[in-house]
Structures are given as C-alpha cells and as structure tokens.
Amino acid sequence: PLYSSAASDVYKRQVFDVHLMISPVDRYLEAFAKAGADLITVHAEAGPHLDRSLQHIRALGKKAGVSLNPSTPASVLRHVLDRLDLVLVMTVNPGFGGQAFIPAMLDKISEVRDMVRGRNIDIEVDGGVTRANAADVARAGANVLVAGSAIFKAKSYADEIRAIRTAATSVEV
C-alpha cells in the first residue's frame, strides 16, 4: 500500500472541503460528492436556484456551504440558512492569490455572524488573511480562516501558521 494503515487513518479524519467557483455548478455536484468531498461550497451566483443547489448537495449526503463574493450581499443567505453548514466570505475578488484583504469585508463577516447566530454554521474567510488581520477576522465572527499567500511566502510555513492561529485565537468572541 502507498500509505501505512496509521497514515491512512489520519487521511480518513481530514475534511475534504470543496469550493466550487464554477458556473453552472449543479451538473458537477454529484461528481465532486463521488470524488470524496465532505463539504461542497457553491457561489450564490453559480446557478439560477441557490436553494435547489443546496438541497442537491444535502441529498448527496454532503454538508453544504455558500460563498459570498465581496460584492454579493449577505442578504442572499436569509432564506437558505436552514440548508447551510458553512458560509464562506471572500475577502478578495476571487481569481488569483496574493491579493490584499478588503477591510470592508469585516462588516460583512459581522453581518453574517449576526444572521447565523444560534445555528451550527461555520463562518469561513478566504483572501488576504495574514497574522496582521487574523484577530480582526476572528473578532468579526469567522471561525475558519484560509491563508495561502501569507503562508507560502513566509520563511517558515509552520511559524506563519502558528502566528496566524495565535492571532485568531487570542481574541474573545
């Protein structure tokens, strides 16, 4: 075998979180579910019927998420909250790495936090997350932070991950 049984146990415990930035999205949901996705996140604009897309993800036995681009209002979530496990707030315009965090998105993160309060819905942030803004992002309400460029441009990946994690967990929410 390629991995020892101990190693494959570790891989079995990992969450395969798929962020589909494609349109139309519905025709690809089953393929990603069959490929092993645990959580499938679609953009609110990726199809004509967000509610139907989320129902389809759930019918496939997967957790469902919605991604909000910077210009997408949080209000698109209002009528699908009961179908969500995750809201992904894009804090840059999607398309390429290394972009600067858009500070106005802190207000959107807070708005989403207020909308999902009392529900078991994660708030994920992707785009421009660094050790310098991780505390602000967590304070606004995010509990899942995605950091790409900040980590890969660092001298030590482990030190940068540790610094971001420390900053994010140092705030009281």
N, C-alpha and C positions, 0 to 999 in steps of 0.2 A: 504494500500500500504506500501511497505517496506520503501520508501523514500517519503518525502513530495514533493509537486509539485515544491517548490522552490529548493529543493535539486536535484531533477531530472533535472531541468533546468540547474543547474551547470554541471551535468554529461553530458548533451547533448552538452555543449560547449567545452568539452575536446576533444583533438585529440587522437584517438586510433592509435598509430604508432607501426606497427608490423615489427620486424626484424627477417626474416626467415633465420636461419643458418642451412638449411637442403638441401639435395640433393638426388634425383632430386626435384626441387621446383615447377615446373609448375603444377603438379597434385594437389597441395594443395592451389593454389591461390584462386580459387573460394570459397573454404570452409572458408578461412580467410576473404574474402570480405563479405560473407554472415554472418559471426560472428560479423561484425561491424567495421572491420579495415577501417580507413580513408586513411592511407598511408601504402603501403607494400614495404618493402625494401628486396631485394634479393642480395646474394653474386654474384659477377661477375662470379665465377666459378660454380655456383649452377646448371647450365644446359648447354646444348650444344649451345643454341641460346639466348644470353642475350637480343638482340633486340626483339625477339619474346616474351620473358617473360615480358618485359616492355610493349609491345603492349597489351598483355593479361591483365595486371594489369589495364591499361588505359581503355580497353574495358569493364572492370568490373565497371568502374566509379570511380576508386580509383586513388590517387596520387601514383607515382612510385619513388622508390629510389634504388640505388646500393650501396652495401657495399664493401669496399676495405680492404682486409687483409693487414697486414704490408708488405708482400712480393708481393702483387698484384700491378702492375704498374698503375699509374693514366691514362696512355695512353689507357686503355681499355674503357674509357669513351668517347673518341674522337668522335666516330660515333653514339653514342646514346644520346648525350647531349640534343637533342630536345625532348626526351621522359622522361626527368628527372625532378623531383621536389626536390630531395634531393640526396646528396652524403654523405655516412657515411664512414668516415675514421676511421678504427680500429687502435688504438694506442697501443694495446697489441695484442698478439696472442689470438684469441677468444677461449673460453672454460671454463674459471673459473675466478671468481672475485679476487681482491686483488693484481693483477699483477702491476708491475711498468710501468709507461709511457715510451714508447720508444722515446727518444728525436729526433731521425732521422725522425720521422713522422711529425715534424714541417715543414720540407721541402716539404713533400708530401701534407700537408694541403695547403701550399702556392702555390704549383703547381696546385692543384685542384681549388683554388681561381682564379688563372690566367686563367684557362680553362673555368670557368663558368662566368667570369666577364661579366656583362651586361645582364645576364639571371636571371630569377626569380627561382634560385635553392639554397636551403639551404645547408650549409655545417655543418654536424654534426660530433662530435668526441666522441668516446666511448672507454674508457680504461685508467685507471690510472689518471683520471682528479682529481686534487686537488686544493686547494686555492693557492698552490705554483706555479702551472703551468698554471692556468686558463688564466692569462693575456697573456702569450706566445701563448697559443692555439687561443685565440681571435685575437691577433695581426697577427697571421699567416693566419687568414681568417675564422675560424669557428664561426658560429652564433648560434649553438645549441650544448650544452655541456651535456654529460651524466656522472653523478658521482654516483657511487654506494657505493663502499667500503669506500671512503672518508667520506661519509655522515653517513653510518651505523656504522662506528667505532668511530664516534665523540660522545662527551658527550651530545651535543645538536644538533639534526638534523637541527633545524631552524637556529641556529647560523652558522653552517657549510655551509648550502645552501646560507645564506646571504653573507658569506665570499667569497665563490666561485663566486657568482653573482657579488659582488662588484669588485673583481679582474678582472673578464671578461669584465665588462662594464667600467672599468677605463682607458682602452686603446683607443687611436684614431686609427681607421682603415683606 
